Amino acid sequence: MKVIAIANQKGGVGKTTTAINLSAAFAKMGKKVLLIDTDPQGHATVGLAIKTKNKKTLAELLTYDDLNPSKVIQKTEIEGLDIIPSDLSLAVAEMKLALMGAKEYKLRTKLSQIKGYDFVVIDCPPTFGTLAINAFTFADEVILPIQLSYFSLEGVSNFVDTINFVNKDINGIVSHLTKIGGVLITFCDTRAKVAKEIYSSIERVFGNKVFQTKIPQNVRLNEAQSRGKNVFDYDPRCKGAVAYEAFAKEYLSRSEKA
């Protein structure tokens, strides 16, 4: 089982869109996938039309010691794709976590023995707080979606520093290493000179960790999420769907060669 965290401390870079559609692409390739929504905004949950009213969510899983993950996992409309959903109750749970011992390892402890999945994909919040660190202590690797803008580039060093800190000061306690699995360019439009310059800078920092597949600006991606669907079920021929399918294939190809 491979655990992949989709993370960036900057919002609006296509993090949730990537988590949803990478998970859906894996499932449509015959893989068994668990998507975990660790963002209190619950966008991955809403983006797959999952209801949380009167149902247990990640908030309860992290704060109730005796709650089994099976009580929280819901099936989605996509065969092979399950989800641990979230909503605003997760913000309260994060405050409770701050008062608990070994708070950084709650997700890892709850799910490390889970079976039956080829991939676990974690949609991280746009901050590097307790919830994100829980994702990093569980994940085998992190994928960084990044937009070709100056502000996105500014945050790259902070991202690398955070992963290094987690590996040195937190993951070391449990003998775990979280790798930077790759960088995915989103909202891609390299026609502008500044975008080309930023892409070159990203390549200098990450080298061959930058995926060849780039996700274009595509309104159908946003439309799909607003209707509670993944892009493949919404418009399988649109540029966004073609790109995310190519990204999933590239990821699997790289993993097989690693």
C-alpha atoms as an extended CHARMM CRD file, in Angstrom:
* protein
*
       258  EXT
         1         1  MET       CA              0.0000000000        0.0000000000        0.0000000000  PROA      1               0.0000000000
         2         2  LYS       CA              1.4170000000        3.3970000000       -1.0060000000  PROA      2               0.0000000000
         3         3  VAL       CA              0.3530000000        6.4670000000        0.9590000000  PROA      3               0.0000000000
         4         4  ILE       CA              0.5010000000        9.7510000000       -0.9750000000  PROA      4               0.0000000000
         5         5  ALA       CA             -0.1020000000       13.1690000000        0.5710000000  PROA      5               0.0000000000
         6         6  ILE       CA             -1.1100000000       16.0220000000       -1.7360000000  PROA      6               0.0000000000
         7         7  ALA       CA              0.1760000000       19.1300000000        0.0040000000  PROA      7               0.0000000000
         8         8  ASN       CA              1.0280000000       22.7780000000       -0.3780000000  PROA      8               0.0000000000
         9         9  GLN       CA              0.7870000000       25.4860000000        2.2710000000  PROA      9               0.0000000000
        10        10  LYS       CA             -0.6150000000       27.8250000000       -0.3890000000  PROA      10              0.0000000000
        11        11  GLY       CA             -4.2940000000       27.5290000000       -1.2330000000  PROA      11              0.0000000000
        12        12  GLY       CA             -5.7510000000       27.6740000000       -4.7220000000  PROA      12              0.0000000000
        13        13  VAL       CA             -3.0910000000       25.5410000000       -6.4340000000  PROA      13              0.0000000000
        14        14  GLY       CA             -5.3280000000       22.5910000000       -7.3590000000  PROA      14              0.0000000000
        15        15  LYS       CA             -4.5290000000       20.4440000000       -4.3510000000  PROA      15              0.0000000000
        16        16  THR       CA             -8.0360000000       19.0640000000       -3.8190000000  PROA      16              0.0000000000
        17        17  THR       CA             -8.6520000000       18.8010000000       -7.5580000000  PROA      17              0.0000000000
        18        18  THR       CA             -5.4980000000       16.6990000000       -7.8030000000  PROA      18              0.0000000000
        19        19  ALA       CA             -6.4220000000       14.5140000000       -4.8230000000  PROA      19              0.0000000000
        20        20  ILE       CA             -9.8820000000       13.7840000000       -6.2150000000  PROA      20              0.0000000000
        21        21  ASN       CA             -8.8950000000       13.1420000000       -9.7980000000  PROA      21              0.0000000000
        22        22  LEU       CA             -5.6820000000       11.2220000000       -9.1090000000  PROA      22              0.0000000000
        23        23  SER       CA             -7.7030000000        8.9540000000       -6.7920000000  PROA      23              0.0000000000
        24        24  ALA       CA            -10.4210000000        8.5590000000       -9.4130000000  PROA      24              0.0000000000
        25        25  ALA       CA             -7.8660000000        7.8380000000      -12.1420000000  PROA      25              0.0000000000
        26        26  PHE       CA             -6.2400000000        5.1110000000      -10.0290000000  PROA      26              0.0000000000
        27        27  ALA       CA             -9.6550000000        3.5770000000       -9.3100000000  PROA      27              0.0000000000
        28        28  LYS       CA            -10.5860000000        3.5750000000      -12.9820000000  PROA      28              0.0000000000
        29        29  MET       CA             -7.3130000000        1.7500000000      -13.6800000000  PROA      29              0.0000000000
        30        30  GLY       CA             -8.4730000000       -1.0320000000      -11.3890000000  PROA      30              0.0000000000
        31        31  LYS       CA             -6.6960000000        0.0570000000       -8.2110000000  PROA      31              0.0000000000
        32        32  LYS       CA             -8.3530000000        0.0680000000       -4.8070000000  PROA      32              0.0000000000
        33        33  VAL       CA             -8.0520000000        3.5820000000       -3.3620000000  PROA      33              0.0000000000
        34        34  LEU       CA             -8.8120000000        5.3220000000       -0.0760000000  PROA      34              0.0000000000
        35        35  LEU       CA             -9.0380000000        9.1230000000       -0.1990000000  PROA      35              0.0000000000
        36        36  ILE       CA             -8.6410000000       10.9100000000        3.1500000000  PROA      36              0.0000000000
        37        37  ASP       CA             -9.9080000000       14.4750000000        3.4690000000  PROA      37              0.0000000000
        38        38  THR       CA             -7.7880000000       16.1740000000        6.1620000000  PROA      38              0.0000000000
        39        39  ASP       CA             -8.9570000000       19.7050000000        5.3310000000  PROA      39              0.0000000000
        40        40  PRO       CA            -11.6340000000       21.1170000000        7.6960000000  PROA      40              0.0000000000
        41        41  GLN       CA            -13.1850000000       22.8540000000        4.6890000000  PROA      41              0.0000000000
        42        42  GLY       CA            -14.0840000000       19.3790000000        3.4310000000  PROA      42              0.0000000000
        43        43  HSD       CA            -13.6990000000       20.2500000000       -0.2300000000  PROA      43              0.0000000000
        44        44  ALA       CA            -12.7100000000       16.7300000000       -1.3040000000  PROA      44              0.0000000000
        45        45  THR       CA            -15.7680000000       15.4280000000        0.5390000000  PROA      45              0.0000000000
        46        46  VAL       CA            -18.1000000000       17.9390000000       -1.0940000000  PROA      46              0.0000000000
        47        47  GLY       CA            -16.3470000000       17.4750000000       -4.4470000000  PROA      47              0.0000000000
        48        48  LEU       CA            -17.4380000000       13.8270000000       -4.4460000000  PROA      48              0.0000000000
        49        49  ALA       CA            -20.9610000000       14.5770000000       -3.1590000000  PROA      49              0.0000000000
        50        50  ILE       CA            -20.3700000000       12.7600000000        0.1380000000  PROA      50              0.0000000000
        51        51  LYS       CA            -22.7500000000       13.5710000000        2.9870000000  PROA      51              0.0000000000
        52        52  THR       CA            -21.4890000000       13.8870000000        6.5650000000  PROA      52              0.0000000000
        53        53  LYS       CA            -24.6810000000       14.7790000000        8.4200000000  PROA      53              0.0000000000
        54        54  ASN       CA            -25.3390000000       12.2470000000       11.2000000000  PROA      54              0.0000000000
        55        55  LYS       CA            -22.2540000000       10.2820000000       10.1150000000  PROA      55              0.0000000000
        56        56  LYS       CA            -18.8480000000        9.9040000000       11.6790000000  PROA      56              0.0000000000
        57        57  THR       CA            -15.9470000000       11.6390000000        9.9710000000  PROA      57              0.0000000000
        58        58  LEU       CA            -12.1920000000       12.0300000000       10.3070000000  PROA      58              0.0000000000
        59        59  ALA       CA            -12.7990000000       14.3020000000       13.3100000000  PROA      59              0.0000000000
        60        60  GLU       CA            -14.1880000000       11.4260000000       15.3440000000  PROA      60              0.0000000000
        61        61  LEU       CA            -11.5830000000        8.9740000000       14.0710000000  PROA      61              0.0000000000
        62        62  LEU       CA             -8.7450000000       11.1720000000       15.3120000000  PROA      62              0.0000000000
        63        63  THR       CA            -10.2480000000       11.9710000000       18.7090000000  PROA      63              0.0000000000
        64        64  TYR       CA            -12.0940000000        8.7690000000       19.7300000000  PROA      64              0.0000000000
        65        65  ASP       CA             -9.5800000000        6.1160000000       20.7320000000  PROA      65              0.0000000000
        66        66  ASP       CA            -12.0060000000        3.2070000000       20.3810000000  PROA      66              0.0000000000
        67        67  LEU       CA            -13.4110000000        4.1410000000       16.9570000000  PROA      67              0.0000000000
        68        68  ASN       CA            -12.5430000000        1.6950000000       14.1790000000  PROA      68              0.0000000000
        69        69  PRO       CA            -11.7150000000        3.2160000000       10.7490000000  PROA      69              0.0000000000
        70        70  SER       CA            -14.3360000000        0.9830000000        9.1370000000  PROA      70              0.0000000000
        71        71  LYS       CA            -17.0060000000        3.0490000000       10.9040000000  PROA      71              0.0000000000
        72        72  VAL       CA            -15.8200000000        6.1980000000        9.1670000000  PROA      72              0.0000000000
        73        73  ILE       CA            -15.0080000000        5.0130000000        5.6280000000  PROA      73              0.0000000000
        74        74  GLN       CA            -17.7020000000        5.6820000000        3.0200000000  PROA      74              0.0000000000
        75        75  LYS       CA            -17.9710000000        4.3620000000       -0.5160000000  PROA      75              0.0000000000
        76        76  THR       CA            -18.0890000000        6.8620000000       -3.3650000000  PROA      76              0.0000000000
        77        77  GLU       CA            -19.9450000000        6.5500000000       -6.6580000000  PROA      77              0.0000000000
        78        78  ILE       CA            -16.6570000000        5.4730000000       -8.2430000000  PROA      78              0.0000000000
        79        79  GLU       CA            -16.0600000000        1.7520000000       -8.0400000000  PROA      79              0.0000000000
        80        80  GLY       CA            -12.8570000000        1.0730000000       -6.1500000000  PROA      80              0.0000000000
        81        81  LEU       CA            -12.6980000000        4.4920000000       -4.4650000000  PROA      81              0.0000000000
        82        82  ASP       CA            -13.5830000000        4.9650000000       -0.7750000000  PROA      82              0.0000000000
        83        83  ILE       CA            -13.2510000000        8.0940000000        1.3250000000  PROA      83              0.0000000000
        84        84  ILE       CA            -12.7770000000        9.1650000000        4.9210000000  PROA      84              0.0000000000
        85        85  PRO       CA            -14.7590000000       12.4100000000        4.7770000000  PROA      85              0.0000000000
        86        86  SER       CA            -14.4040000000       15.6450000000        6.7100000000  PROA      86              0.0000000000
        87        87  ASP       CA            -16.3530000000       18.7750000000        7.5000000000  PROA      87              0.0000000000
        88        88  LEU       CA            -15.9590000000       21.7850000000        9.7950000000  PROA      88              0.0000000000
        89        89  SER       CA            -16.0300000000       19.5230000000       12.8610000000  PROA      89              0.0000000000
        90        90  LEU       CA            -12.4160000000       18.7070000000       11.9710000000  PROA      90              0.0000000000
        91        91  ALA       CA            -11.3930000000       22.2420000000       12.9940000000  PROA      91              0.0000000000
        92        92  VAL       CA            -12.6390000000       21.5320000000       16.5220000000  PROA      92              0.0000000000
        93        93  ALA       CA            -10.9320000000       18.1300000000       16.4690000000  PROA      93              0.0000000000
        94        94  GLU       CA             -7.6330000000       19.7860000000       15.5730000000  PROA      94              0.0000000000
        95        95  MET       CA             -7.8710000000       21.9310000000       18.7030000000  PROA      95              0.0000000000
        96        96  LYS       CA             -8.5500000000       18.8080000000       20.7700000000  PROA      96              0.0000000000
        97        97  LEU       CA             -5.5550000000       17.0900000000       19.1830000000  PROA      97              0.0000000000
        98        98  ALA       CA             -3.3060000000       19.8710000000       20.4320000000  PROA      98              0.0000000000
        99        99  LEU       CA             -3.9810000000       18.6960000000       23.9960000000  PROA      99              0.0000000000
       100       100  MET       CA             -3.3340000000       15.0060000000       23.3250000000  PROA      100             0.0000000000
       101       101  GLY       CA             -0.1530000000       13.0190000000       23.6810000000  PROA      101             0.0000000000
       102       102  ALA       CA              1.5230000000       11.8130000000       20.4730000000  PROA      102             0.0000000000
       103       103  LYS       CA             -0.8520000000       14.0630000000       18.5560000000  PROA      103             0.0000000000
       104       104  GLU       CA              1.3230000000       13.9530000000       15.4140000000  PROA      104             0.0000000000
       105       105  TYR       CA              0.7970000000       10.2080000000       14.9870000000  PROA      105             0.0000000000
       106       106  LYS       CA             -2.9650000000        9.8260000000       15.4420000000  PROA      106             0.0000000000
       107       107  LEU       CA             -3.6880000000        9.2250000000       11.7460000000  PROA      107             0.0000000000
       108       108  ARG       CA             -0.7290000000        6.8750000000       11.4040000000  PROA      108             0.0000000000
       109       109  THR       CA             -1.7740000000        4.8980000000       14.4820000000  PROA      109             0.0000000000
       110       110  LYS       CA             -5.3700000000        4.5680000000       13.3360000000  PROA      110             0.0000000000
       111       111  LEU       CA             -4.6500000000        3.5810000000        9.7400000000  PROA      111             0.0000000000
       112       112  SER       CA             -1.2480000000        1.8920000000        9.6590000000  PROA      112             0.0000000000
       113       113  GLN       CA             -2.8610000000       -1.5440000000        9.8850000000  PROA      113             0.0000000000
       114       114  ILE       CA             -5.5960000000       -0.8600000000        7.3350000000  PROA      114             0.0000000000
       115       115  LYS       CA             -5.6890000000       -3.4120000000        4.5170000000  PROA      115             0.0000000000
       116       116  GLY       CA             -7.2050000000       -3.8970000000        1.0960000000  PROA      116             0.0000000000
       117       117  TYR       CA             -6.0160000000       -0.6970000000       -0.6060000000  PROA      117             0.0000000000
       118       118  ASP       CA             -3.3700000000       -0.1790000000       -3.2620000000  PROA      118             0.0000000000
       119       119  PHE       CA             -3.2060000000        3.5610000000       -2.6050000000  PROA      119             0.0000000000
       120       120  VAL       CA             -4.1520000000        5.9690000000        0.1340000000  PROA      120             0.0000000000
       121       121  VAL       CA             -4.3490000000        9.5700000000       -1.0980000000  PROA      121             0.0000000000
       122       122  ILE       CA             -4.4700000000       12.3510000000        1.5020000000  PROA      122             0.0000000000
       123       123  ASP       CA             -5.8400000000       15.7870000000        0.6560000000  PROA      123             0.0000000000
       124       124  CYS       CA             -3.9660000000       18.0500000000        3.0820000000  PROA      124             0.0000000000
       125       125  PRO       CA             -5.1040000000       21.4260000000        4.4490000000  PROA      125             0.0000000000
       126       126  PRO       CA             -3.3880000000       24.5870000000        3.1250000000  PROA      126             0.0000000000
       127       127  THR       CA             -1.4390000000       25.0010000000        6.3830000000  PROA      127             0.0000000000
       128       128  PHE       CA              1.3610000000       23.0570000000        8.0410000000  PROA      128             0.0000000000
       129       129  GLY       CA             -0.3900000000       22.5050000000       11.3710000000  PROA      129             0.0000000000
       130       130  THR       CA             -1.2580000000       19.3720000000       13.3250000000  PROA      130             0.0000000000
       131       131  LEU       CA             -3.4690000000       17.8900000000       10.6030000000  PROA      131             0.0000000000
       132       132  ALA       CA             -0.8400000000       18.2570000000        7.8860000000  PROA      132             0.0000000000
       133       133  ILE       CA              1.8450000000       16.8060000000       10.1460000000  PROA      133             0.0000000000
       134       134  ASN       CA             -0.4510000000       13.8310000000       10.8160000000  PROA      134             0.0000000000
       135       135  ALA       CA             -0.5670000000       13.3310000000        7.0530000000  PROA      135             0.0000000000
       136       136  PHE       CA              3.2240000000       13.5970000000        6.7320000000  PROA      136             0.0000000000
       137       137  THR       CA              3.9140000000       11.0770000000        9.5060000000  PROA      137             0.0000000000
       138       138  PHE       CA              1.6620000000        8.5810000000        7.6990000000  PROA      138             0.0000000000
       139       139  ALA       CA              2.5580000000        9.2890000000        4.0620000000  PROA      139             0.0000000000
       140       140  ASP       CA              5.2950000000        7.5260000000        2.1470000000  PROA      140             0.0000000000
       141       141  GLU       CA              5.6550000000       10.5440000000       -0.0830000000  PROA      141             0.0000000000
       142       142  VAL       CA              4.2810000000       13.9980000000       -0.7750000000  PROA      142             0.0000000000
       143       143  ILE       CA              3.2460000000       15.4130000000       -4.1220000000  PROA      143             0.0000000000
       144       144  LEU       CA              3.4510000000       19.2010000000       -4.3800000000  PROA      144             0.0000000000
       145       145  PRO       CA              0.9900000000       20.8250000000       -6.7980000000  PROA      145             0.0000000000
       146       146  ILE       CA              2.3500000000       24.2080000000       -7.7790000000  PROA      146             0.0000000000
       147       147  GLN       CA              1.1650000000       27.0490000000       -9.9690000000  PROA      147             0.0000000000
       148       148  LEU       CA              3.5960000000       28.9690000000      -12.1520000000  PROA      148             0.0000000000
       149       149  SER       CA              3.3250000000       32.1840000000      -10.1600000000  PROA      149             0.0000000000
       150       150  TYR       CA              5.8220000000       34.1650000000       -8.1170000000  PROA      150             0.0000000000
       151       151  PHE       CA              3.9820000000       33.6020000000       -4.8270000000  PROA      151             0.0000000000
       152       152  SER       CA              3.8750000000       29.8340000000       -5.3860000000  PROA      152             0.0000000000
       153       153  LEU       CA              7.6140000000       29.8140000000       -5.9990000000  PROA      153             0.0000000000
       154       154  GLU       CA              8.2290000000       31.7530000000       -2.7760000000  PROA      154             0.0000000000
       155       155  GLY       CA              6.6520000000       28.9610000000       -0.7420000000  PROA      155             0.0000000000
       156       156  VAL       CA              8.7830000000       26.1620000000       -2.1980000000  PROA      156             0.0000000000
       157       157  SER       CA             11.6580000000       26.5780000000        0.2470000000  PROA      157             0.0000000000
       158       158  ASN       CA              9.2290000000       26.5980000000        3.1850000000  PROA      158             0.0000000000
       159       159  PHE       CA              7.7090000000       23.3680000000        1.8890000000  PROA      159             0.0000000000
       160       160  VAL       CA             11.0820000000       21.6360000000        1.6350000000  PROA      160             0.0000000000
       161       161  ASP       CA             12.1020000000       22.9230000000        5.0750000000  PROA      161             0.0000000000
       162       162  THR       CA              8.8570000000       21.6000000000        6.5810000000  PROA      162             0.0000000000
       163       163  ILE       CA              9.3380000000       18.1080000000        5.1500000000  PROA      163             0.0000000000
       164       164  ASN       CA             12.9350000000       18.0780000000        6.3740000000  PROA      164             0.0000000000
       165       165  PHE       CA             11.8270000000       19.1820000000        9.8400000000  PROA      165             0.0000000000
       166       166  VAL       CA              9.1410000000       16.4860000000       10.0180000000  PROA      166             0.0000000000
       167       167  ASN       CA             11.5920000000       13.8020000000        8.9370000000  PROA      167             0.0000000000
       168       168  LYS       CA             14.2760000000       14.8790000000       11.4010000000  PROA      168             0.0000000000
       169       169  ASP       CA             12.3060000000       15.8290000000       14.5140000000  PROA      169             0.0000000000
       170       170  ILE       CA              9.0420000000       13.8660000000       14.2460000000  PROA      170             0.0000000000
       171       171  ASN       CA              9.3040000000       10.9360000000       11.8410000000  PROA      171             0.0000000000
       172       172  GLY       CA             12.6100000000        9.8920000000       13.3620000000  PROA      172             0.0000000000
       173       173  ILE       CA             10.8080000000        8.7980000000       16.5080000000  PROA      173             0.0000000000
       174       174  VAL       CA              8.8780000000        6.1520000000       14.5640000000  PROA      174             0.0000000000
       175       175  SER       CA             11.6740000000        5.3670000000       12.0680000000  PROA      175             0.0000000000
       176       176  HSD       CA              9.6710000000        6.7230000000        9.1390000000  PROA      176             0.0000000000
       177       177  LEU       CA             10.8160000000        8.7790000000        6.1570000000  PROA      177             0.0000000000
       178       178  THR       CA              8.4920000000       10.8670000000        4.0150000000  PROA      178             0.0000000000
       179       179  LYS       CA              9.9260000000       11.6030000000        0.5880000000  PROA      179             0.0000000000
       180       180  ILE       CA              9.0570000000       14.4050000000       -1.7860000000  PROA      180             0.0000000000
       181       181  GLY       CA              7.5550000000       12.2370000000       -4.5010000000  PROA      181             0.0000000000
       182       182  GLY       CA              7.2540000000       14.9180000000       -7.1250000000  PROA      182             0.0000000000
       183       183  VAL       CA              6.0730000000       18.3250000000       -8.2280000000  PROA      183             0.0000000000
       184       184  LEU       CA              2.9560000000       18.6950000000      -10.3710000000  PROA      184             0.0000000000
       185       185  ILE       CA              2.4910000000       21.8810000000      -12.3800000000  PROA      185             0.0000000000
       186       186  THR       CA             -1.1570000000       22.9840000000      -12.2460000000  PROA      186             0.0000000000
       187       187  PHE       CA             -3.1200000000       25.7460000000      -14.0070000000  PROA      187             0.0000000000
       188       188  CYS       CA             -0.3630000000       25.5150000000      -16.5650000000  PROA      188             0.0000000000
       189       189  ASP       CA              0.1040000000       28.2830000000      -19.1100000000  PROA      189             0.0000000000
       190       190  THR       CA              3.7380000000       28.7150000000      -20.1150000000  PROA      190             0.0000000000
       191       191  ARG       CA              3.0950000000       31.3850000000      -22.7470000000  PROA      191             0.0000000000
       192       192  ALA       CA              3.9980000000       34.2010000000      -20.3540000000  PROA      192             0.0000000000
       193       193  LYS       CA              7.7170000000       34.8960000000      -19.9460000000  PROA      193             0.0000000000
       194       194  VAL       CA              7.4860000000       34.9210000000      -16.1400000000  PROA      194             0.0000000000
       195       195  ALA       CA              5.8200000000       31.4860000000      -16.1570000000  PROA      195             0.0000000000
       196       196  LYS       CA              8.6980000000       30.0510000000      -18.1760000000  PROA      196             0.0000000000
       197       197  GLU       CA             11.2030000000       31.5950000000      -15.7690000000  PROA      197             0.0000000000
       198       198  ILE       CA              9.3920000000       30.1660000000      -12.7390000000  PROA      198             0.0000000000
       199       199  TYR       CA              9.2100000000       26.7210000000      -14.3540000000  PROA      199             0.0000000000
       200       200  SER       CA             12.9660000000       26.8250000000      -14.9480000000  PROA      200             0.0000000000
       201       201  SER       CA             13.4840000000       27.7600000000      -11.2880000000  PROA      201             0.0000000000
       202       202  ILE       CA             11.3290000000       24.8540000000      -10.1340000000  PROA      202             0.0000000000
       203       203  GLU       CA             13.2950000000       22.4700000000      -12.3540000000  PROA      203             0.0000000000
       204       204  ARG       CA             16.5480000000       23.7440000000      -10.8620000000  PROA      204             0.0000000000
       205       205  VAL       CA             15.2910000000       23.0040000000       -7.3480000000  PROA      205             0.0000000000
       206       206  PHE       CA             13.5580000000       19.6680000000       -7.9450000000  PROA      206             0.0000000000
       207       207  GLY       CA             15.2150000000       18.2920000000      -11.0880000000  PROA      207             0.0000000000
       208       208  ASN       CA             13.6160000000       15.0770000000      -12.3300000000  PROA      208             0.0000000000
       209       209  LYS       CA             11.0600000000       15.1790000000       -9.5170000000  PROA      209             0.0000000000
       210       210  VAL       CA              9.0230000000       17.5650000000      -11.6860000000  PROA      210             0.0000000000
       211       211  PHE       CA              6.4080000000       15.4840000000      -13.4850000000  PROA      211             0.0000000000
       212       212  GLN       CA              6.3910000000       15.7820000000      -17.2630000000  PROA      212             0.0000000000
       213       213  THR       CA              2.5970000000       15.8890000000      -17.2320000000  PROA      213             0.0000000000
       214       214  LYS       CA              1.1950000000       19.3550000000      -16.6010000000  PROA      214             0.0000000000
       215       215  ILE       CA             -2.3980000000       20.1410000000      -15.6700000000  PROA      215             0.0000000000
       216       216  PRO       CA             -3.8150000000       22.9060000000      -17.8790000000  PROA      216             0.0000000000
       217       217  GLN       CA             -6.2560000000       25.6030000000      -16.9070000000  PROA      217             0.0000000000
       218       218  ASN       CA             -9.5890000000       23.9580000000      -17.6150000000  PROA      218             0.0000000000
       219       219  VAL       CA            -12.9890000000       25.1860000000      -16.4590000000  PROA      219             0.0000000000
       220       220  ARG       CA            -14.4060000000       21.6550000000      -16.6590000000  PROA      220             0.0000000000
       221       221  LEU       CA            -12.3250000000       20.6560000000      -13.6330000000  PROA      221             0.0000000000
       222       222  ASN       CA            -14.0740000000       23.2410000000      -11.4570000000  PROA      222             0.0000000000
       223       223  GLU       CA            -17.4540000000       22.4310000000      -12.9550000000  PROA      223             0.0000000000
       224       224  ALA       CA            -17.0180000000       18.7530000000      -12.1400000000  PROA      224             0.0000000000
       225       225  GLN       CA            -16.2920000000       19.4110000000       -8.4640000000  PROA      225             0.0000000000
       226       226  SER       CA            -19.1810000000       21.8510000000       -8.1330000000  PROA      226             0.0000000000
       227       227  ARG       CA            -21.4640000000       19.0240000000       -9.2740000000  PROA      227             0.0000000000
       228       228  GLY       CA            -19.9190000000       16.4660000000       -6.9470000000  PROA      228             0.0000000000
       229       229  LYS       CA            -18.1680000000       14.5050000000       -9.6840000000  PROA      229             0.0000000000
       230       230  ASN       CA            -14.6770000000       13.5840000000      -10.7320000000  PROA      230             0.0000000000
       231       231  VAL       CA            -13.6600000000       14.9600000000      -14.1090000000  PROA      231             0.0000000000
       232       232  PHE       CA            -13.6980000000       11.5420000000      -15.8270000000  PROA      232             0.0000000000
       233       233  ASP       CA            -17.3770000000       11.0390000000      -15.1430000000  PROA      233             0.0000000000
       234       234  TYR       CA            -18.2010000000       14.6620000000      -15.8750000000  PROA      234             0.0000000000
       235       235  ASP       CA            -16.3430000000       15.2070000000      -19.1570000000  PROA      235             0.0000000000
       236       236  PRO       CA            -13.8680000000       12.4190000000      -19.9840000000  PROA      236             0.0000000000
       237       237  ARG       CA            -12.7040000000       14.1270000000      -23.1850000000  PROA      237             0.0000000000
       238       238  CYS       CA            -11.8590000000       17.5180000000      -21.7240000000  PROA      238             0.0000000000
       239       239  LYS       CA             -8.2490000000       18.6550000000      -21.3810000000  PROA      239             0.0000000000
       240       240  GLY       CA             -8.3600000000       18.2980000000      -17.6080000000  PROA      240             0.0000000000
       241       241  ALA       CA             -9.4480000000       14.6570000000      -17.7630000000  PROA      241             0.0000000000
       242       242  VAL       CA             -6.8230000000       13.8020000000      -20.3780000000  PROA      242             0.0000000000
       243       243  ALA       CA             -4.1240000000       15.4690000000      -18.2580000000  PROA      243             0.0000000000
       244       244  TYR       CA             -5.0560000000       13.7570000000      -14.9960000000  PROA      244             0.0000000000
       245       245  GLU       CA             -5.2160000000       10.3700000000      -16.6970000000  PROA      245             0.0000000000
       246       246  ALA       CA             -1.7450000000       11.0160000000      -18.1410000000  PROA      246             0.0000000000
       247       247  PHE       CA             -0.5030000000       12.1080000000      -14.7130000000  PROA      247             0.0000000000
       248       248  ALA       CA             -1.7860000000        8.9270000000      -13.0550000000  PROA      248             0.0000000000
       249       249  LYS       CA             -0.0760000000        6.8210000000      -15.7090000000  PROA      249             0.0000000000
       250       250  GLU       CA              3.1700000000        8.7510000000      -15.3520000000  PROA      250             0.0000000000
       251       251  TYR       CA              3.0540000000        8.3390000000      -11.5800000000  PROA      251             0.0000000000
       252       252  LEU       CA              2.5240000000        4.5780000000      -11.8590000000  PROA      252             0.0000000000
       253       253  SER       CA              5.3150000000        4.3080000000      -14.4290000000  PROA      253             0.0000000000
       254       254  ARG       CA              7.7240000000        6.1660000000      -12.1560000000  PROA      254             0.0000000000
       255       255  SER       CA              6.7400000000        4.0450000000       -9.1730000000  PROA      255             0.0000000000
       256       256  GLU       CA              7.4080000000        0.8340000000      -11.0860000000  PROA      256             0.0000000000
       257       257  LYS       CA             10.8960000000        2.0760000000      -12.0230000000  PROA      257             0.0000000000
       258       258  ALA       CA             11.7630000000        3.2760000000       -8.5030000000  PROA      258             0.0000000000
